[in-house]
């Protein structure tokens, strides 16, 4: 059954119970959970998913290999079947009025108002300044062995060292191929213990700054170093710096902080996705930088359920207040109610 959408009016009515900012797996999953609970919900999507360069989504049970765009299209269709709305546009800011409602501003001048916000804007991958990496990103330049590792199994793989997690990354890639090279690049020197681990697994360490990845036709063919050497490789793995897309929400007081593991910046949340800003939840890569699609979708569903529960309690409290206002109390009942209230508050 379609959900009735309440339009903005001069007396302060709102557009939606919930506006979801971001239309990927987390946002659409949260919106479907809300719509199935008969909430009016809109997903605002700028159409710039993090995984758009990838040919398929992997390790997603029942949807193995589905293209990112097809997954989004199916999610939108499911949301609309429950009465939810998808709004094409870019959110440029959000604020909260004296009436407690959120105003979500779009780049084309439109404004959506809602009682709650779910932020699922994902993240931006910041790649090292090596020529050619961005152009090959999501194809034969990759970061996650679980998302894309199977597709390069048995090939000549290079891992570009960019930080403390790179040794862990190269050991994971070694599971997928016997021919793995570790490019020390400009990162801090490898410790003796880590170097011993790499030697034990037969991983060659190539010293020197990497300046470019080489291609042959439309395939990666090698890695070029500053001294002119080219090491033949079929794929390159690199850990990106992952930065949450949430700066445009700073007016709400939503904080973006450095991740405890030093891999980027995220929006901290409590269990269930509640942020430090009342009425605002976050889910997916905007808070969990390393979440794959399945984990992001699950977090979105949980956040949607938490938001619905929060709205239910708010509405129930208001219903109780209205009922009490209509109830004719005797003087004796009023005294009893006052005494009970004092007892509850320890007075």
N, C-alpha and C positions, 0 to 999 in steps of 0.2 A: 504494500500500500504506500502510495506517495506521501511524503511528509509535507505538511503545509509550511511554507516559508513566510515568516512574518516580515513585512517590509518596514524600512525605516519610516517613522512618522515624526511629526513635530513634538509629540508627547513622549518621545524617548524609547519607542519600541526598537527592536533589533532585527537585523537581517537573519541571523542564524544563531542557534545555540552555540555552535563551535565553528570557527574558521581554522582550517588546517593549512599551514604555509609550507608547501612542498608536496609534490605529487609523485614521489617514488614509492617504493615498496612499503616503507614505514608509514608515510602519510595516507596512502590509499587504504592500507590495512586498518589503521586507526579510524579512518572515516567510515569504512564499511561496518566496523564494530559499533560505531555511534549510530549510523543510519538504521542498523538492525534493531537498535533500541529506541527507534522512532524519534531520534534527534534530528533536527534540521542542521545540516552540515554542508559546508562548501570547502573544496580543496582548491587552493590557488597554486597554479603550476606555471613556471616560467619556461618549461620545456628544455631544461639544460641538465639532464641526469649525469651523474658522475660516470656511470658505466656505459654511456652511449657509444664510445669507440669499440666496445667489445662485441664480438659476433654473437655470443650467447651467455646466458646465466647458468652457472654450474653449482652443484651441491645444493640444489633446491628440489626437494623431493616432489616427484610428480610433474615437474616442469623442467627437467634436465635439458639444457641446451636451448631453451626458449630465448629468442632475441629480447634484449632489454625493452625495445619499443613495443613488441607484441605483449610483453608482460604488463606494461603500463596500460596499453589499450584494453586488455582484458580486465584489469583492475578498475579502470574507469567505467567500463560497461557494467561490472558488478555493482559499483557504487550507485550508478544511475538507476539500476533496477530496484534499489531500495529507496529511491527518492532523493539521493544526495546530488549535489551539484559540483561540476568542475568549472572553474573560472580560469581562463587563459589570461595570464598577465604576470608582471613582476612586482613583487612587494617591495616598496622603497622605504617603508617605515610603519611603525605602529605606536599607538598611544592609548592611554586609559583615561576616560573622562570622569567627571565628578559623579556621574550616575553609575560608575563601576563597569561600564561597557567598554570593550576594546574597539578601537577604530583602526582598521588595517588599510593603509593607503597604497594604491597601485600606481604604477608609473604613468598610466594614461589618464589619471585624475579621478578614477573611481575610488570609492571608500566603502568597505564592508564593515558592519558592526556585529559584534558577537559577545556572548557571555563568557566564553572561554577560548583559549588559543592552544593549538597543538603545533609546535615547531618541528618540522621534519625536513629542513632545508639541506641536509647532507653536508658535504665538505668539498674542499678544493685540494687536489693533489699538487703540491709544489715540487717540481722536478729539479734536479741539479742542472747547472748551466753547462750541459754537454750538448753539442750540436747534434741534431737528429733524434734525440730522445722523445721529444714531444710529438714529432711526426709519426713515430712508430708506436706510441703509447696505446696500450690496449690490444695490440696485435702481437708483435714479437719483442716488445719491451713491456715487461709486466712486473707486478709486485707481489702477488699472492699465489703461493704454490697450490692452494686449494681451489682458487677460482680459475686459474689458467695453467696450472702445472701439467696436467695430463696432456694438454695439447702440445707441449714441447718435450715430452718424455723421450729419453734416449737421444736427444739432440745435443749439440755442442752449446753449452750454456755458460754465460758469463754473469757474475754477480758484482755489481758496482758497490764498493764500500762507501757509505755516506754517514755512518754513525754506529752507535753501540749495538744496534739490533742486526747489523749486516752479517756478522758471523753466524748468528742464529739462522738468518735467511739462507745463507749459503749451505748450511748443513741440511736444511729442509729441501733445497733444490738438489742436493747430492742424492737424496732418496729417489729422485726422478731420472737421474742420468749418471753414467760413470765418467762422463767428460764434463767436469765443472771447473771453471777457472775463477779465482777471486781477484778482482782488480782493487789494489789498495787505494788507488786514486789519491785524494788529498785528505783523507780521514786520518785520525790519530793512529799511530803505529799499533799493530796488533800485539797484544800481550803474549807472553811465552806460552801460557796455558792454551789460549785459543789457537796459536800457531801450531802447537802440538796436535790439537784436535784436527785441524785442517790437513796436516801431514798424514795423520793416521787414516783419514778418509780419502787420501789420494787427491786432494784439492791443491792445485798449483796456485801460488800467490804471485801475481804479477805486480811489481812495483812501478810507480810512475803515474803521472797525471793523465787521466783519460780526457781527450778533447772532442771526440766525435764517435758516432756509430756509423759504419759504412753500410751501404746497400748495394744490391745487385738486382736491377729491375725493381720489383716491388717486394723484395725480401731482404731482411737484415743479413749481412755477410761477414761483418767483423767489427772490431773495436780498435780505434786509432788512438795511440798515445802521443804525448807531446814531443817525444823524441823521434816520431815518424814510424815507429813500429805499428803493424796491424796484426792483431790476434784474431784469427778466424773464429767466428761464433755464429750460431743460428738464432740465438735468443739471448736477451739480457734482462736480468732481474735487478730491480733497484727499489729500495725503500724510499718512499716519498715523505715529505713533511706534510702532514694532513691538518688542514685548517678549517674549522667549522664555519659554515656560511651563516653567520648570525650578527654581524656587525651592525646591520641596518635596524636591529631591534634594541640598540643600546638605550634609546629613550625610555624603554620600559624598565631599565635597570637589569636587563638580562646580561650576565657576565660571561665572557669567554675567557677561560683560563688555560694555562699550560697543562698538558696532560701529565699525570704522574710518571708515565714511562718515558717522557721526553720525546714523543713522536709527533707532537703537534699541539694544537689548541682545540679545546672542546667546551661544550656547555655542561657543567656539572648538574646532575639530577639525583633525586632520591630514588629508591626502589619504586618502580611503576611509572617513572618519568616526570614526577613533579619537580619543577625548578624552584629556585629561591624567590621567584616572583609569584605572588598569589594569582591563581587563575591561569597560569601558563605551564604547560607541560612540554617536554621535548622527547623525541625518540629517533632511533636510527643513527646514522653516522654523524649527525650533528653533536651527539653526546658520546656515542660509542664508536670511536674512530676506526676500530678494526672489525666491526660487525659486517658479516657477509649479508647477502640479500635476505636469506631465511631468518637470520637473527634480527635484522632490521624490521622485517615484517612482523615478527613476533612481538618485538618491543612496541611497535605501533599499535598492535591489537591490545596489548596490556594498557598502554596509555589511554587508548580510547575507552576501555572499560573503567579505568580509574576516573576519567573525566565524567563519564555518565554517572558513576556512583556519587561523585561530588555534587553534581547537579541534582540528583535525586534527593540527597540529604538537604540541600538548600531549599528545594521546593517543598519538602516535607516540613521543614522548620517553619516556612512561611504559611503552609496550610494549617499548622497547629496554631500559629499566631492569629490567623483569621478566624479559626473555630473558637478560640478563647474570647476573641472580641465579640463574637455573636452570642456567646453563652451567657444567660442571665444568672449571675452569681448572687447568692444570698450573702448577707453580711458575715454569717458564720463560715461560709465557704471561702470568702475572701480572706478571712483571718487564717484559716487552715492553709490556704495556698501560700500566704506570706510566710508563715512559720516553716512550711516545707521548703521554700526557697532559701530561707536563712540556714536551715539545716544542711542543705546541699552545698552551700558555699562556706560551711564551717563557721558561721557567725553565732 
